[in-house]
Amino acid sequence: GFTSYHWSNGENTQSIKNVPAGDYWVDLSFNDCVYRQFVKVSEPAELLIDNVLIEGNKITIQVSNGIPPYRYFLDGAQQSSNMIENVATGKHTVEVRDQCGFVIQNFSIIAIKNLITPNGDGFNDVIDYSDLMTKIDPVLEVYDRNGQLVFKGNQGNKFSWDGKLNGRDLPTSSYW
């Protein structure tokens, strides 16, 4: 609704496009009155994947910054939303794209095992959580029903437990 527009970059149009980030002003004229309006053009904050939340075999990709709408990809296949169900165990890659670019993050889903029968028959003699070695700062601890620590997983034992404490068989019981 103004009669003239004069921008600090020399343009005399109602709007300017494709200008670099920076501080600008525009003189807005109407009936011999001029009002100077200041405008700040900034680059969008870099797109980030804040977290890939894993709940069983369902993931939720949590994103910030960038310019929505976002597009989500799991292992190269486009998804309908940031919540993806029935993701197989193993290593995966998520990619999120916005109007300006993309960001990629790797993650893995480990198989949950909760049965150990260390009787030497070759079936369920150990609980193997070696998939935890792909995680950052994983914690695996096994306690007896009295709350006593009987196993602490680490890189050295590859997060695999043979049902023993200090090399000795533990009694049949529930361990947590």
C-alpha positions in Angstrom: 0.0 0.0 0.0 3.0 2.4 -0.1 3.7 4.5 -3.2 7.4 3.7 -3.3 10.0 1.3 -1.8 13.7 1.9 -1.7 16.0 -0.8 -0.3 19.4 -0.4 1.1 20.8 -2.6 -1.7 19.5 -0.1 -4.3 16.4 -1.9 -5.5 13.1 0.0 -5.8 10.6 -2.9 -5.6 8.1 -4.0 -3.0 10.1 -7.1 -2.1 13.6 -8.4 -2.7 14.7 -11.9 -3.3 17.8 -14.1 -3.3 19.8 -11.7 -1.1 22.6 -13.0 1.2 22.1 -13.1 4.9 22.6 -9.6 6.5 20.9 -6.5 7.8 18.8 -4.4 5.3 16.5 -1.5 5.5 13.7 -0.3 3.2 12.3 3.2 3.0 8.5 3.0 2.6 6.9 6.2 1.1 3.3 7.4 1.2 2.1 11.0 0.8 5.6 12.5 1.1 6.1 10.6 4.4 9.0 8.1 4.6 9.2 5.3 7.1 12.4 3.3 7.4 11.8 -0.4 8.2 14.8 -2.6 9.2 14.9 -6.2 8.1 17.3 -9.0 9.1 17.8 -11.9 6.7 19.4 -14.9 8.3 20.5 -18.3 7.2 18.3 -21.1 8.6 19.8 -23.1 11.4 21.4 -26.3 10.2 19.1 -29.3 10.1 19.8 -31.8 12.9 18.7 -35.3 13.8 18.5 -34.9 17.6 17.7 -38.5 18.3 16.5 -41.8 16.8 14.3 -43.0 19.6 14.1 -46.8 19.5 11.2 -48.6 21.2 11.4 -52.3 20.4 11.2 -52.4 16.6 9.6 -48.9 16.2 11.7 -45.8 15.7 10.9 -42.1 16.0 13.2 -39.7 14.3 13.4 -36.4 16.2 14.6 -33.4 14.2 15.2 -29.8 14.8 16.1 -26.7 12.8 16.1 -26.7 9.0 13.1 -25.7 7.0 10.0 -27.9 7.1 8.4 -29.9 5.6 10.8 -32.7 6.3 11.1 -35.9 4.3 12.2 -39.1 6.0 14.2 -42.0 4.6 15.1 -45.4 6.1 17.9 -47.2 4.3 17.2 -45.2 1.2 13.4 -45.8 1.1 11.1 -42.8 1.7 8.8 -43.0 4.7 5.4 -41.5 5.3 6.3 -40.0 8.7 9.1 -39.7 11.3 7.6 -42.8 13.1 8.5 -46.1 11.5 7.3 -49.4 12.7 8.6 -53.0 12.1 12.2 -52.0 11.7 14.3 -55.2 11.5 17.2 -55.8 13.9 20.6 -54.7 12.7 22.3 -51.6 11.3 20.3 -48.9 9.6 20.6 -45.4 8.2 18.1 -42.6 8.5 18.2 -39.6 6.3 16.1 -36.4 6.8 15.8 -33.8 4.0 14.4 -30.3 4.1 14.3 -27.5 1.5 18.0 -26.7 1.9 19.8 -30.1 2.4 19.9 -33.3 4.3 21.4 -35.0 7.3 22.2 -38.7 7.8 22.5 -40.8 11.0 23.4 -44.4 11.5 21.8 -46.5 14.2 21.2 -50.1 15.1 18.5 -52.2 16.7 19.6 -55.0 18.9 17.7 -58.3 19.4 16.3 -58.5 22.9 17.1 -61.9 24.5 15.9 -62.8 27.9 16.5 -66.5 28.3 19.6 -68.3 29.4 19.9 -72.0 30.3 23.7 -72.5 30.8 23.5 -76.3 31.0 26.0 -77.1 28.3 23.5 -78.5 25.8 24.4 -75.8 23.1 21.0 -74.0 23.4 20.8 -70.7 25.2 24.0 -71.4 27.1 24.9 -67.7 26.9 23.1 -64.4 26.5 24.8 -62.5 23.7 24.3 -58.8 23.6 27.4 -58.2 21.5 25.3 -55.9 19.3 25.7 -53.4 22.1 29.3 -52.9 20.9 27.9 -50.7 18.2 26.3 -48.3 20.7 27.9 -45.4 22.5 28.4 -46.0 26.3 26.2 -49.0 26.6 25.3 -50.5 30.0 24.4 -54.2 30.6 24.1 -55.4 34.2 22.6 -58.6 35.5 21.3 -58.9 39.1 20.0 -61.8 41.1 16.7 -61.6 42.9 18.4 -60.1 46.0 19.7 -57.2 44.0 23.3 -58.4 43.9 25.3 -57.7 40.7 26.3 -61.0 39.1 27.4 -59.7 35.7 28.6 -56.4 34.2 28.9 -56.3 30.4 31.8 -54.4 28.8 33.9 -54.3 25.6 36.2 -57.0 27.1 33.5 -59.6 27.5 31.6 -58.3 24.5 28.4 -58.1 26.5 28.0 -61.9 26.5 27.2 -63.7 29.7 27.6 -67.4 30.3 25.5 -67.6 33.5 28.5 -67.7 35.8 29.8 -65.5 38.6 33.6 -65.5 38.9 33.8 -68.7 36.8 31.3 -70.6 39.0 27.9 -71.8 38.1 25.0 -69.8 39.6 21.9 -71.6 40.9 18.8 -71.9 38.8 16.8 -68.7 39.6 15.5 -65.5 38.1 18.1 -62.9 37.1 17.4 -59.4 36.1 
